[in-house]
Amino acid sequence: MTTKICIVYHSGYGHTAKQAAAVADGAREVSGTDVSEVPVEDLSEEASPAWEKLDAAEAIVFGCPTYMACPSAGLKQFMEATSGRWMSQQWADKLAAGFTNSGSQNGDKQNTLVDIATFAAQHGMVWINLNLLPGNNSSAGSVDDLNRLGASLGAMAQSNVDEAADVVPPKADLDTARSLGERVAKCAQRWSE
Ligand SMILES: Cc1cc2nc3c(=O)[nH]c(=O)nc-3n(C[C@H](O)[C@H](O)[C@H](O)COP(=O)(O)O)c2cc1C
């Protein structure tokens, strides 16, 4: 059976879109996985056909930049638009995961992941964490390490605010995002057995 995974994301200036693409690439590495990247702009109308993709997916991965220590308004608007589905618990027992990107090393990204995970819990979704040990936390570590920002709940990335999306986020963060996508795809296959 093919498992379907949707990556729903907002990105104001393209940096988080790169992270979303890396999550999608990681999921595509798992054979038997059908991956859709869905920018929130495709979900702006209740009648948008992209909603059907989300409804049919075994797993949905949510991502956005951290703006003012929270999920960006673009993702938040999408979250609020799911309230009808929350009422009927239509997405209960789907898998969920999350990612975020910000300008600062810390930047309060944890708060964004907590918000997204709590949103998924409201929907009765089953949260998949990152499951990578922290990198760059010892004398032998480096900024090139996988999970260099040391997250557990989801994938984090950091993009210098004076650099465009063709330069940042760096490879280590994109590899971390790829790993999350692969993990979600593998979990979705087990979940569908
Ligand atoms: C309105 C706004 C608020 C922001 N707030 C934060 C923040 O709280 N923490 C942080 O580290 N970076 C913050 N940033 C920087 C963005 O997170 C960063 O530039 C990110 O790469 C933007 O991703 P995007 O290109 O996908 O929109 C903010 C940027 C904007 C435009």
The ligand as a Tripos MOL2 file, in Angstrom:
@<TRIPOS>MOLECULE
LIG
   31    33     1     0     0
SMALL
NO_CHARGES

@<TRIPOS>ATOM
      1 C1          7.6050   39.3530   11.4290 C.3       1 LIG1
      2 C2          8.8530   38.5660   11.6960 C.ar      1 LIG1
      3 C3          9.0740   38.0800   12.9760 C.ar      1 LIG1
      4 C4         10.2280   37.3310   13.2510 C.ar      1 LIG1
      5 N1         10.4060   36.8360   14.5020 N.ar      1 LIG1
      6 C5         11.4860   36.0690   14.7620 C.ar      1 LIG1
      7 C6         11.6610   35.4860   16.0460 C.ar      1 LIG1
      8 O1         10.8230   35.5820   16.9420 O.2       1 LIG1
      9 N2         12.8120   34.7790   16.2740 N.ar      1 LIG1
     10 C7         13.7860   34.6650   15.3150 C.ar      1 LIG1
     11 O2         14.8100   34.0560   15.5830 O.2       1 LIG1
     12 N3         13.6040   35.1540   14.0560 N.ar      1 LIG1
     13 C8         12.4800   35.8480   13.7720 C.ar      1 LIG1
     14 N4         12.2900   36.3250   12.5060 N.ar      1 LIG1
     15 C9         13.2180   35.9420   11.4500 C.3       1 LIG1
     16 C10        12.6500   34.8010   10.5960 C.3       1 LIG1
     17 O3         12.2540   33.7100   11.4100 O.3       1 LIG1
     18 C11        13.6960   34.3320    9.5870 C.3       1 LIG1
     19 O4         14.0770   35.4170    8.7650 O.3       1 LIG1
     20 C12        13.2170   33.1680    8.7430 C.3       1 LIG1
     21 O5         14.2890   32.6500    7.9900 O.3       1 LIG1
     22 C13        12.1150   33.5760    7.7810 C.3       1 LIG1
     23 O6         11.6760   32.4360    7.0980 O.3       1 LIG1
     24 P1         10.8280   32.5470    5.7600 P.3       1 LIG1
     25 O7         11.7480   33.0570    4.6910 O.co2     1 LIG1
     26 O8         10.3720   31.1530    5.4780 O.co2     1 LIG1
     27 O9          9.6930   33.4800    6.0430 O.co2     1 LIG1
     28 C14        11.1710   37.0810   12.2180 C.ar      1 LIG1
     29 C15        10.9260   37.5640   10.9270 C.ar      1 LIG1
     30 C16         9.7870   38.2970   10.6750 C.ar      1 LIG1
     31 C17         9.5240   38.7940    9.2680 C.3       1 LIG1
@<TRIPOS>BOND
     1     1     2 1
     2     2     3 ar
     3     2    30 ar
     4     3     4 ar
     5     4     5 ar
     6     4    28 ar
     7     5     6 ar
     8     6     7 ar
     9     6    13 1
    10     7     8 2
    11     7     9 ar
    12     9    10 ar
    13    10    11 2
    14    10    12 ar
    15    12    13 ar
    16    13    14 ar
    17    14    15 1
    18    14    28 ar
    19    15    16 1
    20    16    17 1
    21    16    18 1
    22    18    19 1
    23    18    20 1
    24    20    21 1
    25    20    22 1
    26    22    23 1
    27    23    24 1
    28    24    25 2
    29    24    26 1
    30    24    27 1
    31    28    29 ar
    32    29    30 ar
    33    30    31 1
@<TRIPOS>SUBSTRUCTURE
     1 LIG1         1 GROUP 0 **** ****
